[in-house]
Amino acid sequence: MTKPTLKNIMVYDFMRRHAESDGTANVKAIYNAHADEIGKRFAINGYQTFNWHIRRVIDWKMQTGNDVEVIGLNQDGAK
C-alpha cells in the first residue's frame, strides 16, 4: 500500500468538490467538463491520469479506513 501524494489528494479534492457542485459522481463527466482547468492546475492532460490520481486515494481510503480531509488556507487563515 502506497500513501497518496499531495498531488493525488489535491486532484481527489478537486473531483470531490465538483462532484458535489455538479451533482454527478461520474469521474469521466467531471474530467470532460473541467479538462482545461485540470490541465492548467495539475498539468494533467488525459482522463487516465486524472482517474489514476483519484483511484490511488480511493484505494488507500478503502485499505486503511481513513478519510482525507483537506483544509484550505489563505491569507486570512483556514477556510
N, C-alpha and C positions, 0 to 999 in steps of 0.2 A: 504494500500500500504506500503510495506516494502522497505526501501532503500537497494540497493545492498551493500554487504560487499566488502572489499578489495579483498578477495579471488574470489568472484563472478566476479569482474571486471578483475582480472588477468587472470582467465580462459577464459572469454569472449574475452579479448585482444589476448590471445594465439590463440583462434579459428579464430578470425578475420584476424590476420596476416597470418595464414596458409591457410585460405580461399583465400586470395589474391595470395599467392605464389604457392599454389597447383592448383589454377584455379577451385576450386569447392566450392559451398556454402552448401554442404551436411554435416551436423554436424556429422552424423554417419560415413561417409567416412573419415573425418578428425580424429575422435577418433580412428578408426581402423588403420589408417596409422601411428598414433603417440601415441598409447596406452602406450608404455613403457616410453616415455618421460613424458607423462601426469601423469603416476603413480609416477615417481620419483620426478617431480617438484611440483605437487599439492597433492600427496597422494590420488589420485582418481583412483580407480581400477574397475570402471564399467561405461558403457555408460550412464546409467540412471542418475548417479550422475553428470557426465560431462554435460549432457543435462540440468539438473536441474539448475546448476550454470549459464549456458548461458540463459536459459528461464527466470530466475529471472531478469537478466539485460535487456533483450529484453522487458519483461512486464513492467518494470519500465520506460524504454525509451518511450514506447507507451503511458503509463498513464500520464507521465509528459511532454512529448515533448522535454525533454532534451537529449543531447547526452553524451556519455562517451568519454573523451579524456585522453589518457594515455601518460604521458611524462616520459621517462626513464632517469635515472641519473646514471652516472658512475663517476669515479674519475676526469674526465675531464669536467664534467658538464652535461647539458642536451643533449640528443641525439635524 
